[in-house]
Amino acid sequence: MITAEQIRPYKDEMLEMLARIVKYDSSRKSPAGDKPFGEENAACLEEALKIAEEMGFETVNMDNYCGYAEIGEGGDIIGIAGHLDIVPAGEGWDSDPFTLTEKNGRVYGRGVSDDKGACIASLYALKLIKESGISLNKRIRVIFGCNEESGSECMKHYVKYGEKISVGFTPDGNFPGIHGEKGMCAMRAYSKNTKIVSMNGGFVTNAVCDRCETVVKACDVDKNELEKALSASPLASFEITEKDGNITISAIGVSAHAAHPLSGVNAAGCTMIALKAAGMKDDFVDFYLDRIGITCDGAGIGLKCSDDYGVLTLNNGIVKTEEGRICCTIDIRYPVTMTADELKSRCAPFMEDERGIIELKSITESLFYPVDSPLVKSLYDAYVSVTGDDETKPEVMGGGTYAKSIPGIIAFGCKFPNTPDNHIHDANESLDIEELLLQTAIYVKAIENLLAV
């Protein structure tokens, strides 16, 4: 069995490869010709495929939606589906988010944990399998997606035009494996009547709104009460300025993944609470606080619930003002035992009144594999074999991965249990270098196990 120590000689090389793809701002941009997610996104894919070719693998670019590298022969394919796209870098970094920076045994940069580091680990697992001389009764294919963070159109493209994956995993969750993923629902809340001049904040729908700038008329609020309410809030900081009869509130909260919204601080929600406390009588302030609020449990739209695998969560990611109308994005992760139809039925009575309206934009069913299924067991056994940890068990998570797009795979790594926060979707995203080596060893063993499934 290949261990992390045996992978150590590749460490510097792996970090060099990671730096080569971290340098690209591969967040989704406007389409450019045959590049559906923008120029830099496509350039990042080309760089990843170039790295794979340098390692001796056959590669294919599937119309800049995704690409893959593979070894082996046969009709069955073990698929490892990672993603090269990232959420926008945002602000608050201590180093350049697009320059791999090493400090105290960790590397920093946007995407190092989600999911570029795991893509490099997967490629090196493929390299080690190839060099080991292990007999391959299946092809092994590392797939690089380019649109996981904003719709997974890349995997829809793969499923439509690529070969079927027999079994596999996506290195985009937690160890020792994710045997279930909550259902996901996207909504938009709109104001009907509001005195708010403008409100704009957040940078992506699947992260907590971490900063928000709001403009209101000075005559609509008590400035002293506003400052008192903001001071009492969990905001990281705020600033109030007054000019030409308007008050501007610049609020800074804390970003967090939408699957764990209570780990963050919603700057828009805190601002709404403060406006209410400052005496502002406004339909949309009331609608927001009643329907969205900052409890993150969906109670305001009749969705507060849980099952044995977790609670429903609700996150407001982006707030924007267009033509005097405020729009708020809502990201819901609902329990694996709840159906999409049940969710729609439960929230229907709360979707509209004279103050505002909520529109359902999309909904995705949950994913669930029993823990004793061959796929889950094979991957879990690989984790235990390499780490010796048989106490931590596979889990259900709120995040959505490629497992919902590609039948026959589950999320497996790359976050280890009981380790420091990697700040995914936040400033100073990082990755422990030792964990990069360890996950590579686990993926080698996982591939060996999947060859027998």
C-alpha positions in Angstrom: 0.0 0.0 0.0 1.3 3.4 -1.0 1.7 5.8 2.0 1.9 9.5 2.4 5.7 9.1 3.1 6.1 7.4 -0.3 4.4 10.4 -1.9 6.6 13.0 -0.1 9.3 13.0 -2.8 6.6 14.4 -5.1 5.7 17.3 -2.7 7.5 20.1 -4.4 6.4 19.0 -7.8 2.8 18.8 -6.7 2.9 22.3 -5.3 4.5 23.6 -8.5 1.6 22.0 -10.4 -0.9 23.5 -8.0 0.6 26.9 -8.4 0.2 26.6 -12.2 -3.6 26.3 -11.9 -4.1 28.6 -8.9 -2.8 31.5 -10.9 -6.0 31.6 -13.0 -9.1 33.4 -11.8 -11.3 30.6 -13.1 -14.5 32.0 -11.6 -17.3 32.1 -14.1 -17.2 35.0 -16.6 -19.2 35.9 -19.6 -19.0 33.4 -22.5 -16.2 34.2 -25.0 -16.6 32.4 -28.4 -16.2 28.7 -27.7 -15.4 29.3 -24.0 -18.7 29.0 -22.2 -17.4 30.2 -18.8 -14.9 32.8 -20.0 -11.3 33.1 -21.3 -9.5 32.5 -18.0 -11.6 29.6 -17.0 -10.8 27.8 -20.3 -7.1 28.7 -19.9 -7.1 27.0 -16.5 -8.6 23.9 -18.1 -6.0 23.9 -20.8 -3.2 24.2 -18.2 -4.6 21.3 -16.2 -4.7 19.1 -19.3 -1.2 20.2 -20.2 0.0 19.1 -16.8 -1.7 15.7 -17.3 -0.1 15.3 -20.7 3.3 16.1 -19.2 2.6 13.2 -16.8 2.0 10.9 -19.7 -1.8 10.7 -19.7 -4.2 10.8 -22.6 -6.3 13.9 -22.4 -9.5 15.3 -24.0 -11.0 18.8 -23.9 -14.8 18.6 -24.1 -15.6 22.0 -25.7 -14.1 23.9 -22.7 -17.0 22.7 -20.5 -14.7 20.1 -19.0 -11.9 17.8 -19.8 -10.3 14.6 -18.7 -7.1 12.6 -18.4 -7.1 8.8 -18.3 -5.2 5.6 -18.2 -6.1 1.9 -18.7 -8.4 0.0 -21.1 -11.8 -1.5 -21.1 -15.4 -0.5 -21.1 -15.9 0.3 -17.5 -14.6 3.7 -16.2 -13.7 4.7 -12.7 -14.4 8.4 -12.6 -12.8 11.0 -10.4 -14.5 14.3 -11.0 -13.0 17.5 -9.5 -13.5 21.1 -10.5 -11.2 23.9 -11.5 -13.7 26.7 -11.3 -13.7 28.9 -8.2 -15.9 31.4 -6.4 -14.7 35.0 -6.8 -11.8 35.8 -4.6 -13.6 38.5 -2.6 -11.7 40.8 -0.3 -9.8 40.5 3.0 -6.9 38.3 1.8 -3.5 38.5 3.5 -1.8 37.4 0.2 -2.5 37.4 -3.5 -5.4 34.9 -3.9 -4.0 33.9 -7.3 -0.4 33.3 -6.2 0.2 30.1 -4.3 1.7 31.2 -1.0 3.3 28.8 1.5 3.4 29.6 5.2 3.7 27.4 8.3 3.0 24.1 6.4 0.0 25.4 4.6 -0.6 26.9 1.1 -2.9 29.8 0.5 -4.8 30.7 -2.7 -8.3 30.7 -4.1 -9.3 27.2 -5.0 -6.5 25.3 -3.1 -9.1 23.5 -1.1 -12.1 23.8 -3.4 -11.1 22.1 -5.6 -7.8 22.6 -7.3 -5.7 20.9 -4.7 -7.8 17.8 -4.9 -7.5 17.8 -8.7 -3.7 17.7 -8.4 -3.9 15.0 -5.7 -6.2 13.0 -8.1 -3.7 13.3 -10.9 -0.9 12.2 -8.8 -2.9 9.2 -7.6 -3.4 8.3 -11.2 0.4 8.7 -11.8 1.2 6.4 -8.8 -1.3 3.8 -10.0 0.3 3.9 -13.4 3.9 3.6 -12.0 2.9 0.8 -9.6 2.1 -1.6 -12.4 -1.2 -2.6 -10.8 -3.3 -4.5 -13.3 -6.2 -2.4 -14.5 -9.5 -4.0 -15.4 -11.1 -0.6 -15.9 -10.1 2.7 -17.3 -9.4 5.4 -14.7 -10.5 8.9 -15.7 -9.8 12.2 -13.8 -12.4 14.7 -15.0 -11.8 18.4 -14.7 -15.1 20.4 -14.5 -15.3 24.1 -15.0 -18.7 25.1 -13.6 -19.4 23.4 -10.3 -19.8 26.6 -8.4 -22.5 28.0 -10.6 -24.7 25.3 -12.0 -22.6 22.3 -13.0 -23.4 22.8 -16.6 -20.0 21.2 -17.2 -21.2 17.8 -15.9 -24.4 18.0 -17.8 -22.3 18.4 -20.9 -20.1 15.5 -19.8 -23.2 13.2 -19.1 -24.7 14.2 -22.5 -21.6 13.8 -24.7 -19.1 11.7 -22.6 -18.9 8.0 -21.7 -20.8 6.7 -18.7 -18.9 6.5 -15.4 -19.3 3.0 -13.8 -18.2 4.0 -10.3 -16.1 6.7 -8.7 -16.0 9.7 -6.5 -15.7 13.5 -6.5 -12.9 14.8 -4.2 -15.0 17.8 -3.2 -16.4 17.0 0.3 -15.2 15.4 3.5 -13.4 12.3 4.5 -14.3 9.5 5.2 -17.0 10.0 2.6 -20.4 11.7 1.9 -23.1 9.1 1.6 -25.9 11.6 1.3 -26.3 15.2 0.1 -29.2 17.4 1.0 -31.6 18.6 -1.6 -30.9 22.1 -2.9 -33.3 24.9 -3.8 -32.7 28.4 -5.2 -35.2 31.2 -4.6 -35.3 35.0 -5.1 -37.1 37.5 -2.8 -38.2 40.8 -4.4 -39.5 44.0 -2.8 -42.8 45.4 -3.9 -42.6 48.7 -2.0 -39.6 50.0 -0.1 -38.2 53.2 1.1 -34.7 51.8 0.9 -32.8 53.9 -1.7 -30.4 51.1 -2.5 -29.0 47.9 -1.0 -26.2 45.9 -2.5 -24.0 43.2 -1.1 -22.6 39.7 -1.3 -20.6 38.2 -4.0 -22.0 34.7 -4.7 -25.3 32.9 -4.0 -23.8 30.0 -2.2 -21.9 31.9 0.5 -23.2 34.2 3.3 -23.6 37.8 2.3 -20.4 39.1 4.0 -20.6 42.8 3.2 -23.5 45.1 2.3 -23.9 48.8 1.5 -27.3 50.3 2.2 -28.6 53.8 1.5 -31.7 55.2 3.2 -33.1 58.6 3.7 -32.0 60.2 6.9 -35.5 61.2 7.8 -36.6 57.5 7.8 -34.3 56.4 10.7 -33.0 57.6 14.0 -29.3 57.7 13.4 -28.4 57.2 17.1 -30.6 54.2 17.4 -29.2 52.9 14.1 -25.6 53.1 15.4 -26.7 51.5 18.7 -28.3 48.6 16.9 -25.3 48.0 14.6 -22.9 48.1 17.5 -24.9 45.4 19.3 -25.0 43.2 16.1 -22.5 40.4 15.4 -21.0 42.4 12.5 -17.2 42.5 12.2 -17.4 46.2 11.5 -19.6 48.9 10.2 -19.5 52.6 9.1 -22.3 55.1 8.9 -22.0 58.3 6.8 -24.5 61.0 6.1 -24.6 63.2 3.0 -27.2 65.1 1.1 -30.1 63.8 3.2 -29.1 60.2 2.9 -27.5 57.8 5.3 -25.1 55.1 4.0 -24.5 52.0 6.0 -21.4 50.0 5.1 -21.6 46.7 7.0 -19.0 43.9 7.0 -20.0 40.5 8.3 -18.3 37.1 7.9 -18.5 34.9 4.9 -19.2 31.2 5.1 -20.4 28.4 2.8 -24.2 28.4 2.3 -24.3 24.8 3.7 -23.2 26.2 7.0 -24.7 29.7 7.1 -24.6 30.0 10.9 -20.8 29.9 10.7 -21.0 33.3 9.0 -22.6 36.7 9.7 -25.1 38.0 7.2 -24.3 41.7 6.7 -27.6 42.3 4.9 -29.6 40.6 7.6 -27.9 42.5 10.4 -28.5 45.8 8.5 -32.2 45.0 8.2 -32.5 44.3 11.9 -30.7 47.6 12.6 -33.0 49.6 10.3 -36.1 48.1 12.1 -34.6 49.0 15.5 -33.9 52.5 14.2 -37.6 53.1 13.6 -37.7 52.5 9.9 -41.2 51.6 8.8 -40.8 49.7 5.6 -42.7 46.9 3.9 -39.6 45.1 2.6 -37.6 45.4 5.8 -40.5 43.7 7.5 -40.9 41.1 4.7 -37.2 40.3 4.8 -37.1 39.9 8.6 -40.3 37.8 8.6 -39.4 35.5 5.7 -35.5 35.4 5.7 -34.1 36.9 8.8 -30.8 35.6 10.2 -31.8 32.4 11.9 -31.0 30.4 8.7 -33.6 27.8 9.5 -36.3 28.6 7.0 -38.9 29.1 9.7 -40.2 32.3 8.0 -41.4 30.3 4.9 -42.7 27.3 6.8 -39.6 25.1 6.2 -38.0 24.7 9.7 -37.4 20.9 9.8 -34.7 18.2 10.3 -34.2 14.5 10.0 -31.7 12.0 11.4 -29.1 13.4 9.0 -29.4 17.2 9.5 -31.4 20.3 9.6 -32.7 22.5 6.7 -30.6 25.6 6.2 -31.5 28.9 4.4 -28.9 31.4 3.2 -29.1 34.9 1.8 -26.0 35.3 -0.4 -26.5 38.4 -2.7 -28.6 41.5 -2.3 -28.9 43.9 -5.2 -31.0 46.9 -6.3 -32.2 47.3 -9.8 -34.6 50.1 -10.9 -35.7 50.7 -7.3 -36.4 47.0 -6.7 -34.4 45.0 -4.2 -33.6 41.3 -5.0 -32.2 38.8 -2.4 -30.9 35.4 -3.4 -32.0 32.5 -1.2 -30.0 29.2 -1.1 -31.8 26.3 0.8 -30.3 22.9 1.7 -33.1 20.5 2.7 -32.9 17.1 4.5 -32.3 14.0 2.5 -35.7 12.4 3.6 -37.6 15.5 2.3 -38.9 15.6 -1.3 -38.9 18.5 -3.6 -42.7 18.4 -3.8 -43.0 18.5 0.0 -40.7 21.5 0.2 -42.8 23.4 -2.4 -46.0 22.5 -0.7 -44.8 23.7 2.7 -43.5 27.0 1.6 -46.3 27.9 -0.8 -48.5 29.9 1.7 -45.5 32.2 2.5 -44.3 33.1 -0.9 -46.1 36.4 -1.5 -48.0 39.2 0.3 -48.5 42.9 -0.2 -44.9 43.6 1.0 -42.9 41.3 -1.2 -42.7 38.1 -3.3 -40.4 35.0 -3.3 -40.0 33.1 -6.5 -38.7 29.5 -6.7 -36.0 29.4 -9.4 -34.7 25.8 -9.2 -34.9 22.7 -7.1 -32.7 19.6 -7.0 -33.6 16.3 -5.2 -31.3 15.0 -2.5 -28.8 12.1 -3.0 -28.5 9.1 -0.6 -26.5 5.9 -0.6 -26.7 3.4 2.3 -23.5 3.2 4.3 -23.2 -0.5 3.5 -23.4 0.0 -0.3 -20.4 -1.3 -2.2 -19.4 2.2 -3.3 -19.5 3.7 0.1 -17.9 0.7 1.8 -15.0 0.6 -0.8 -14.1 4.2 -0.3 -14.5 4.1 3.5 -12.2 1.1 3.7 -9.6 3.0 1.7 -9.7 5.8 4.2 -9.4 3.5 7.2 -6.6 1.5 5.6 -4.5 4.6 5.1 -5.3 6.7 8.2 -6.2 4.0 10.7 -9.2 6.1 11.7 -12.2 3.8 12.1 -14.1 6.0 14.5 -15.2 8.7 12.0 -18.0 7.5 9.8 -19.4 8.6 6.4 -21.8 11.5 6.7 -24.6 13.5 5.0 -23.7 17.1 4.1 -25.5 20.2 3.0 -23.1 21.0 0.2 -23.9 19.9 -3.4 -21.3 18.2 -5.5 -20.9 16.5 -8.9 -22.4 13.4 -7.3 -25.8 14.8 -8.1 -24.8 15.2 -11.7 -23.0 11.9 -12.4 -24.7 8.7 -11.4 -22.5 6.2 -9.5 -20.3 8.5 -7.6 -20.2 10.1 -4.1 -18.1 12.9 -2.6 -14.9 11.6 -0.9 -12.5 14.0 0.7 -10.6 16.2 0.6 -11.4 17.8 4.0 -10.2 15.7 6.9 -12.2 15.4 10.2 -11.3 17.5 13.2 -8.9 19.7 11.3 -8.7 23.5 11.0 -11.1 25.4 8.8 -9.8 25.7 5.3 -11.9 28.9 4.7 -13.5 27.6 1.6 -15.4 30.4 -0.1 -13.8 32.9 2.3 -10.6 35.0 2.3 -7.3 33.2 3.0 -8.5 29.8 1.7 -5.8 27.3 2.6 -4.7 23.7 2.4 -2.4 21.8 4.8 0.5 20.3 2.7 0.6 17.1 4.8 -3.1 16.6 4.1 -2.5 17.0 0.4 0.0 14.1 0.5 -2.3 12.0 2.7 -5.3 12.5 0.5 -3.2 11.4 -2.5 -2.4 8.2 -0.7 -6.0 7.6 0.2 -7.1 8.2 -3.5 -4.5 5.6 -4.6 -6.0 3.0 -2.3 -9.6 4.1 -3.2 -8.8 3.4 -6.9 -7.4 0.0 -6.0 -10.6 -0.8 -4.1 -12.9 0.4 -6.9 -11.1 -1.8 -9.4 -12.7 -4.7 -7.5 -16.2 -3.2 -7.5 
